[in-house]
């Protein structure tokens, strides 16, 4: 894998690292990071409006339900932080990588923005 040693994940037992490493490298290039335990992926998406935040959460939630694989999502007025990890077997899995890719696809469709352009609480200037 062409990532630094700080980006070496701990895969769940039975995962084929040689197949997942190229996909994981692409996710790192799109802003995903390993979590503190190196067993999961996390990323924050920024949106122009709170409605777009809710649209993103809804789309990811529907896909999560259909795949029976659920993330931790924390949302704010103009952003959503997503964390994927597998609890059994413990570690990073193809499911986490697939759902992270799905999040990137949905973020593109819903139109992410740079952090400075995201919705803010309070009166408009």
N, C-alpha and C positions, 0 to 999 in steps of 0.2 A: 504494500500500500504506500502511496506517495505522501502520506500525511506524516506529521511529526510524531514523536513517541508519545506526546501528550494526547494524541488522538487515536490511540490504540484501544479499541473497544474490548469489552469482555462479552463474548458471545455466549448464548445459552447452549447447553449441551445438545449436540446433534446438528447444529447449524454448520453449513458449508462456507467457511470463511472465504475461500478463494472465489466463490461465486458472489458473495455479498460485498467484498471489499471494493470492487469498482463502483458499485451503486452507492456505497457509503461515501466514497471519495467525491462523487458528484453532489451528494447532499451537503457535504462540508463546503464545497464551492458555492452552494446556494445559500449559505448562512446557517445551516444546522450545526450544532455542537453536541459533543457528548455531555451527559449530565455528570454530576460530581462523582458518581460511582462508576462511570464509564460503562454502564449497562443500559443506557437509554439515550434518546435523542431529544433535544429541546431547541425551540426557535420561537422568536416573537415576530408576529406579523402586524403591520400598521396599516390602518385604513382611514380614508377621508371622513367617513361618517360612522356614527354608532350603529346605524342600520346595516352597514356593510360588515361591521364586526359581528352582528347577530346573524347575518346571512352566512358568513363563514362558519360560525359555530354550528349552525343548523345543518349545513352541508356535511361537515366533518362528523357531526353526531349521527346523521343518517347512515353514512358509510361505516362508522364504528359499530353501529347496531347490526348492520348486515354482515359484517366480518366477525362479530363477537370479539372485538378487540377495542378497548377503550383507553383514551388518553386522559391525562390531567390537563384541563384547559382553564386558564385564568384570564378573565377579560376585564378590560378597562374601557374608558370612553372611546379611545381610538386605537386600541391594540388588543391582540389575543396572544398569550403565551401558551405554547403547546408542548407537552412532554409525553413521549412514547417510550414505554418499556414493557417487557414481558415479565410477569411474576411467576409463571410456572410453565416451563422451566425458567429459572431466573437468568436474566441476561438479555442481550440484544438479539433480536430475531428478524427473519425476513418479514414478518408481519409488521414490525416497527418501521422497517425501511419502506415497505409498500405504503403504509399509511402516511409516512412523512412525505413521500413522493406525491401522494394524493393531496395532502395539504398544500404543497407547492402548486399543484395544478389548479386547485380551487382558489388559492390566493391570486394566481394569475387571472383567472376568470372574473373574480370579484374586484380585481384591481387594487393590489397593495400599493402603498405609497411610502416614501422615505419618512423616517420618524418625525422630522420637523414639519411634515405636511399632514400629519394625522390629526384627527379630531381632538379638540381640547375642551375641557369643562369650563364653564363660565361664560360671561357675555361675549358676544362677537365684537371684534374691534371696529 
